[in-house]
Amino acid sequence: MRVAIVRSMPNFSMDVYADGVISGLKKVRPDWEIVELAPHPIDRNNPSLFLRARKYYERFWRFPNFVKSQTADIFHIIDHSEGHIVNWLKNQNKPIVVTCHDLINYFYQDNLHGAVQVPIVSSNLWLRSVQAMQHADHIITVSSVTAKDTNKILNIEPKRISVIPNAVEPIFQPLPENQYDCFRQKHGVSSETFCLLNVGNDHPRKNISTILKVIKILKEKGLPIHFWKAGSPLTDDNQKFIQTHGLEEYVTYLGKPDKQTLVKIYNAADMLIAPSFHEGFGITILEAMACKTPVITSNVSAMPEVVGDAGVLVDPNNAEEIAQAVCHLYSDPISYQKLAEKGLARVKSFTWEKTAEQIAQKYEELLQRTAEGRRQKIIMYE
């Protein structure tokens, strides 16, 4: 079988997913030919209008036309934001699969503001792209929450949707203490300090403002606390809150670390705190648990699916409840260790081989259904 994996322009999250699926498929179906199709990369952060025009031409004309010219038994578009490519393929008589990671931009229509130069245009193009998924043969979603959103918002029947979760890369694993203790020392965090971590962007749905309220509460309680933020920097409003409440010594921004450094950060932190209001999945939860770092996360959206009973679920709007959960784990080493062990055990089931096996089975079902449909047409015309 020849499978065409249709990638997006360089994007950290989508690259992780594409790389994971491809590596997994090569292991579970070594006799298949996996072809990677990718657009020409164009710097998304460059303000040049010429480059912006080139990007739109590449995404919405040249690359889809290139994909259309390829030969494959099945096409898998790995990013719902590139769903418009379905319109170029739907007359090829080959099964088309799209992975929908989330529909967050539908709920948070300001999600693109600050990320693109013309948010109205980008929002409209995004909406048209995800609507094109209606013409795909099958949709893979990474959580049941996203599956329900896909059914409700795009009116795609549940029978055309499969929930196949993300996985975690093998690089995320527990490290010996001597490999990460120096990281704490470098950032002035003593062994007695209880270090909380959040990894991700600064969008309001990530709820960083509530994390800072938690830090304020814990400071007032006298806990030796520190908060690390990795990924997007803290917003101006966050910085103002920190200064107003004298939290400068309790908060450190770690920048956008590479993968190897991120593994050290997860290991060096005592806990991941991720009280998002909405996530399509929540990959940082898996990464933290894989590094044997306990997790406190929201009891809404997709987070309960990911963490199961291997983390602490809290109301993301309740800073006092979150602070109490931190206090409990800080003061009860036995509960802390049990939670760390449960997280490590749970994450072992989230492998790219397992994800790829489920995807491969879906490919085979679609191809069998397509073949049966062709046979029925032949019989009708005879």
N, C-alpha and C positions, 0 to 999 in steps of 0.2 A: 504494500500500500504506500502511496505517495501522499504525505500530509504537508500542506502548506500552512506554516505558522505566520500569520500576518502581524508583524510588530508595529509599534508606534514609534514616533520620534523619541530620542533618548529621554527617559523619565525613570527616576530611581525605582519607584514602586512597580511600574509596569515591566521594567527590565528584570526585577527580581522574579516576578511572576512568570514572564516568558522564559527566562533562563531555567527556572525550576521545572516548568512543564516540559521543556525540550529535553533537559537532562533526564527527567523521569521517564519520558516516552522512550528514549534511547535505551533505557535499562529494561523496561517492561515489555517493549516490542522491538528488540534489536534488529529484526528483519525488515522493519519499515524504513522507508526513506523519509526523513524529516527535512523539509526545505524551509529555511528562514527567509522571509521577505521583509525588508525594512526600508523605510523612506530615507532619503538623503538627510542627514542631520543638519539642522539650522539653529543657530543660537537664539533661544526664545527670549533671552534677556537683553538682546541688542536692540536699542531704540530706533535703529535705522528703518525708515519706512520702506526702503527697497527690500531689505531682508524680511520685513513683515509680509510684504507682498509675495516674496519668494516662498515663504513658509506656507501661506494659504494656497498658492499654486501647487506646491509639492503635496500638501495634505489632501487637497480636494480635487486635484486633476491628474498630475503626472503619476503619483504613486498609485492611486486607485486604477488608473489605466494600465499601469505596469502589472499590478496584481491580476487584473482581468486577462492579461495576455499569457499568464502562466498556466501550466498543466498540472493538475493534481486531482486525486480522488476525493479529497475533502479539504475545505478551507476553514481555518480557525482564526478568527480575529480576536486577539487577546485583550483588547481595550475597547470598552463600550463607547468611548469618546470618538472612536474611529468607525462607529457603526454605519456611517454613510457608505462605506466600501461595500456593504451588502447590496446596495442598489446597483453597483457595477457588476456584481456576480450572480444576481438572482436569475438570469437567463442562461446560465452556464450548465444547468441541469446537474450540478454537483452540490452535495450537502454543504451548508454554510453554518458554522457554529460561531457564536459570539460569547465572550465572557463579560458579564456585567458585574463590576466590582462594587458599585454603589450608584445611587441616584441622588447624591447629596446636593448637587447643584440645583435640583428641582426644589428641595426643601429650603435651601439657603441660597437664594438667588443672588446674594452679594458675595458668594464664595469666590468669584473670579475678580472682584474688584481689588485693585492693587497688584494683581498678578498679570494682567494684560493691559494693553494700551487702550483698547476699544471694547470694554466689557459688554456693551449691548450687542455688538456684532458677535463676539465670542459666545455669549449666552445663547443667542439664536442659532448659531451654528452647532453648538453642543446639543441643543434640544432637537434639532433636525437629525443629528447623528444618532442619538439614542432612539428616536422614533423609528429610524430605519431598521432597528433590530426586529421590528414587527414582521419583517419579510425574511428573517433568518429561519433556518429549519429547526434550530435548537439554541436555547440560551443556557449557559452555565452561570450560576450565581455562586458567590463565595460564602453566602450565609442564607438562612431561611428568611431573615428579615429583608434582605435584598431581593429574594425571590418574591416575597409578598409585595414589595414596592413595585417590582417589575410587572407583576400581574395587575396590580391596582392602577398604576400610572400609565402603563403602556398597553394595557388590556391584552397581554399575552397569556394564553391559556396555561394553567399549571402543568398540563401534560407536555408542554414544550419547554419546560424549565427543569433543570436538575441542579440540586445544591451539592456542590463539590468544594469543600473548604480549601483555603490556602494551606501552606505548609511552612516549615521553618528550615532555613539552611543549616547544614551540619556545622558550619563555623561557629554557630551560637551554642556554647556549651560551658559547663563550669570550668573555671581555671584554678590552678593552685594559688593559694593566698599570696605567695611571693611574686606572682605575675601581675597582680592588680593592686597590691598594697602600696606600691610606689606611686600609683596614680592618685590615690587618696592623699598621700603625703605631699605630692607635687601641688595639689590644690588646697593644701592646708586643712584637710579633714582628718581629724584624729580617729583612732580606733574606737574611742568612746562615743563619737558622734554618730547619730542615726541619720543616714543620708537617703533622702527621697529623690527619685528621678522621674522626669517626664521626657519622652522623645516624640517629636513631631512638629507640625507647623503651628502658627500662631492664630489660626482662625478661631473666632469666638466659640464655635461648637466644641473646640478642644477644652474649653472651660479652665484655662490657666488662671483666670481671676479667682476662681474658687480655691484652687491649689494655694494661691498666695494668702487667702483668708485662713486656710488651714495652717500654714506656716506661722501666721500671726498668732493664732490660738495656741499652737504648740510652744511658741516662744514665751507667751504669757504664762503657760503652765510650767515653764522652766525645763523643758526637755532639751537635751543637747542635739538640736536639729539642724539640718542643712538641706537645701533644695538645689539640685542640678537640673538645668534645662538644656537639652540638646535638640538640634534641629533649627527651626526658625528662631530668631531672636525675640526677646520679650517686647511687647508693644509699648508705645508711649504711655498708655493708660496703666499698664502693668508696672512700668518704671516709676510712675507717679505714686502708685500705691506702695511700692517698696520704700520709696523715700519718705512718704508721709508717715509710715509706721515703723521706720527705723529698721528695715530688714536687709539693708545692704550687706551686712556681714553673714547673712543667712542664705543668700541666693547667689548662685554662680551660673553664668551662661557659658556652655562648653562648645559653642559653635556647631558646625556641621561635620561631625567626625566621619572618617572613613570606616569601612566595615570592621577592620581589625581593632581600631580604637574603640568602636562602639561595643564590641564584645567585652573589652576591658571595663568600659563604663558600666555595663549591665552587672558585671561581676563585682565591681567596686561599690556599687550602690547597695543599700540595705533593702530597698523596696521600690517597685515601680508604682507610681500613682497616676492613674489614667481615667479621670472622671468625665470622659467625653459625653456630650449629649447625643451624638449620632456617629456611628461608624458603620461602614459596609462590612468590615470584619474586625480589624484591630490586631494587626500583625505584631505590633510592639509587645502585646501581651504574650504571644507565643515566644518571642525572642527573649523576653525577661525570664519566663518560666524555664526555657531551655538552658539558661545560665544559672538556674536554681535561685532566682531572685523572686521573692513573694510579690504578689500583685494585689493592689486595691483598685477596683474599677467600677464602672456604673452598672446599675441593675436594669438598664434600659438598652434598647437597640440591639446590636449584635454581640455585645460584650459577654452576656451570660452564656451564649452558645460557645464562645471561645474558651472561657475560663472554667466553665462547668462548676464543680464544687472545689476546684483547686485554687480559688482566690477568694478575696473578700468583696462582696457586692454591696454597693452603697447607693444612696440617693445622691445623684450628682449636684443637686441644688442645696444639699445640707452639709455645710462646712463643719458644723459641730459633730455630726455623725461620722464624717470622714476622719476628723481629728481623733475621735474616740477610738476608731478602728486602728489608727496608727499607734495610739497610746497602748492599746491592748497588746499588739504584737511587740511593741518595744519592751513592755514590762513582763511579757510571758515568753521566755525563750523556747519553751517546749512547743507552744502553739506556733511560734514563728518557724521552728524547724520542721514541724509536721506539714505546714503549709508549703514550705520550700520543697519538701520531698514529694508532696502531692502534685505540685506544679510540674516538677521534673518528670514524674511518671506520666502525667496526662499528655505532655507535649510529645512524647515518643510516638503517639499515634498520628501525629501530623507530619507525615513525610511526603516528599515530592514523588516518591515511587507509588505511594498509595493514591495520591491525587491523580497521578498520570494513569494509573490502572483504571480508575473510574472514568476518566476522560476517554481512554482508549476503548473501553467497553461501549461508551456512548457513540463514538465514531462508528464502531462495528454495527451497532443497532441501526444507525442512520443509513449506512451503506446497504445493509440487508433490506431495509424498508424501501430504499430507492430502487434496488434491483427487483424487488417484488412488484413495485409500481410499474416498472418498465415491462415486466413479463405480462402483467395484466393488460397493458395497453396493446401489446403485440397480439394477445389472444382476442381482444376486442376487434382489431382490424383484420384478423384472418377470416 
